[in-house]
Amino acid sequence: MTPFEMFSASIGNFGFPLVLSIYLLIRFEKRIETLTSAIYELMQAVDKDK
C-alpha cells in the first residue's frame, strides 16, 4: 500500500479534520522544536542581562 493510498484510506476512516491535524503536527514538529530552543536561548539572554 502506497503512502497516498494509506492517507486516503485514513481520511475515509477517521475524517478529514483528524488526519489534517495529525499531518500538520508531524510536519511542524521540527519548527516547534526550533521555536522552543529559540525561546530557551532568549530566556538565558534575558537572565544574563539582569
Rosetta constraint file for C-alpha pairs under 8 A:
AtomPair CA 1 CA 5 HARMONIC 6.12 0.50
AtomPair CA 1 CA 6 HARMONIC 6.54 0.50
AtomPair CA 2 CA 6 HARMONIC 6.30 0.50
AtomPair CA 3 CA 7 HARMONIC 6.03 0.50
AtomPair CA 4 CA 8 HARMONIC 6.14 0.50
AtomPair CA 5 CA 9 HARMONIC 6.02 0.50
AtomPair CA 6 CA 10 HARMONIC 6.09 0.50
AtomPair CA 7 CA 11 HARMONIC 6.34 0.50
AtomPair CA 8 CA 12 HARMONIC 6.40 0.50
AtomPair CA 9 CA 13 HARMONIC 6.21 0.50
AtomPair CA 10 CA 14 HARMONIC 5.69 0.50
AtomPair CA 10 CA 15 HARMONIC 7.27 0.50
AtomPair CA 10 CA 19 HARMONIC 6.86 0.50
AtomPair CA 11 CA 15 HARMONIC 4.80 0.50
AtomPair CA 11 CA 16 HARMONIC 5.17 0.50
AtomPair CA 11 CA 19 HARMONIC 6.11 0.50
AtomPair CA 12 CA 16 HARMONIC 7.73 0.50
AtomPair CA 14 CA 18 HARMONIC 6.45 0.50
AtomPair CA 14 CA 19 HARMONIC 6.90 0.50
AtomPair CA 15 CA 19 HARMONIC 6.48 0.50
AtomPair CA 16 CA 20 HARMONIC 5.96 0.50
AtomPair CA 17 CA 21 HARMONIC 6.08 0.50
AtomPair CA 18 CA 22 HARMONIC 6.29 0.50
AtomPair CA 19 CA 23 HARMONIC 6.12 0.50
AtomPair CA 20 CA 24 HARMONIC 6.12 0.50
AtomPair CA 21 CA 25 HARMONIC 6.14 0.50
AtomPair CA 22 CA 26 HARMONIC 6.22 0.50
AtomPair CA 23 CA 27 HARMONIC 6.07 0.50
AtomPair CA 24 CA 28 HARMONIC 5.87 0.50
AtomPair CA 25 CA 29 HARMONIC 5.80 0.50
AtomPair CA 28 CA 32 HARMONIC 6.16 0.50
AtomPair CA 29 CA 33 HARMONIC 6.28 0.50
AtomPair CA 30 CA 34 HARMONIC 6.24 0.50
AtomPair CA 31 CA 35 HARMONIC 6.16 0.50
AtomPair CA 32 CA 36 HARMONIC 6.12 0.50
AtomPair CA 33 CA 37 HARMONIC 6.22 0.50
AtomPair CA 34 CA 38 HARMONIC 6.22 0.50
AtomPair CA 35 CA 39 HARMONIC 6.15 0.50
AtomPair CA 36 CA 40 HARMONIC 6.23 0.50
AtomPair CA 37 CA 41 HARMONIC 6.25 0.50
AtomPair CA 38 CA 42 HARMONIC 6.13 0.50
AtomPair CA 39 CA 43 HARMONIC 6.16 0.50
AtomPair CA 40 CA 44 HARMONIC 6.36 0.50
AtomPair CA 41 CA 45 HARMONIC 6.26 0.50
AtomPair CA 42 CA 46 HARMONIC 6.19 0.50
AtomPair CA 43 CA 47 HARMONIC 6.13 0.50
AtomPair CA 44 CA 48 HARMONIC 6.04 0.50
AtomPair CA 45 CA 49 HARMONIC 6.40 0.50
AtomPair CA 46 CA 50 HARMONIC 6.72 0.50
